[in-house]
């Protein structure tokens, strides 16, 4: 009988090449299995591959596997690159023996491949890392004792209870005598997560030709995305972010660098209204603002929600066919989380967007976004400011005379740009999205113009004799008619 199994795999290597270990943490509906092993002289990439092979092989062919790995080399290799490698008969591909073995063990299986950021506190990934180090320790012991190197399997029966991809195992994770080699943040030093530092001989791992231009650009660029670990969360980005961290993520770099709290005007599009009922996010758009000035930076992502868009197509116009080749949320979660973390989220009916984002991030093993960001709801602001009136985004656009845009279909980034106009108008600030018009030179010139106007000597024009006589005649006429002098005669 088939069942859904969650599988975490990881590899470790002490030296590259050197003593290595692999680990697989297999979670079935009623049991947890711990698999580990190692080799005397290997590489980190080979151990990552071996962990996936042994973890998958342990499960029945009829099981549905939800597999998590922190190696983008493994994940993208098996899901994107392997067909190209086969067509060129594995020419110039490293570790072809393990790639062929992984390809064979995956045949006719239902496997959902997911990436998780390594060493980020995710319980399942940490457990797999612990097992990989255990495998290396056991291998070292077997070598010293002159015993044949063997893998081990530990089965732990637990109370019957469904386990999910966001397993929150609370087993104690102890420090190994020699941890897996510390890995830098792949967003900072390895924009495409290809594990370059962990290749067999220190050279770059195989990269499909289609990715080569992007890779070269990433290597030559000195710009990088600054994370909250490198700067206070209340300080704006001061370094230009890469245009594309993931091929399907569009990050527009800031063209105005400012110091101060970061705000993100954000909008999402989803497959429905109910985040509790399997509806998913299909588009995210956010633009950055600092000190009420738009920096020009934005992030925009289309996401494969893994569920039909249904009637929501009539709202946002995003079809299932369009989303078929788009990344799943787990593939873009790390970049989106780092971009937004520590800022203030500004959204219209914010509870809707935040409920979906919290749900999506938790599915990927991250904290709820609302736990690391403050949230401002412009709908609540509008209801307080305009009680009893329509306060939809369209209504506020008309009320504040914000420039109209074509909204035949809602779009996340388009709605975020409109909301930025509305928010600034509603809170009494600059409305224009024209960043060039917000330069310091313009501000200084406006200040000088105001000072000049205040200092100007206005001319005094006195009435002529004829005008005075006409005025006196009018006041006399008023007094005769009303029986009392006019205000001007007093």
Secondary structure as UniProt FT lines:
FT   STRAND          4..14
FT   TURN            15..17
FT   STRAND          18..27
FT   STRAND          31..42
FT   HELIX           44..58
FT   TURN            61..62
FT   STRAND          64..69
FT   HELIX           72..76
FT   HELIX           77..81
FT   HELIX           82..87
FT   TURN            88..92
FT   TURN            94..95
FT   HELIX           96..106
FT   TURN            107..108
FT   STRAND          110..115
FT   TURN            118..119
FT   HELIX           123..144
FT   TURN            145..146
FT   STRAND          152..157
FT   TURN            165..166
FT   HELIX           186..189
FT   TURN            191..192
FT   HELIX           196..198
FT   HELIX           209..220
FT   TURN            228..230
FT   TURN            233..234
FT   TURN            247..248
FT   STRAND          249..252
FT   STRAND          262..270
FT   HELIX           275..277
FT   STRAND          281..290
FT   TURN            291..292
FT   STRAND          293..302
FT   HELIX           310..312
FT   HELIX           313..316
FT   HELIX           320..323
FT   TURN            324..325
FT   HELIX           329..340
FT   TURN            341..342
FT   STRAND          344..347
FT   TURN            348..349
FT   HELIX           350..363
FT   TURN            364..365
FT   HELIX           369..371
FT   STRAND          374..377
FT   HELIX           378..385
FT   TURN            387..388
FT   HELIX           393..399
FT   TURN            400..401
FT   HELIX           412..426
FT   TURN            427..428
FT   HELIX           435..438
FT   HELIX           440..455
FT   HELIX           465..482
FT   HELIX           487..489
//
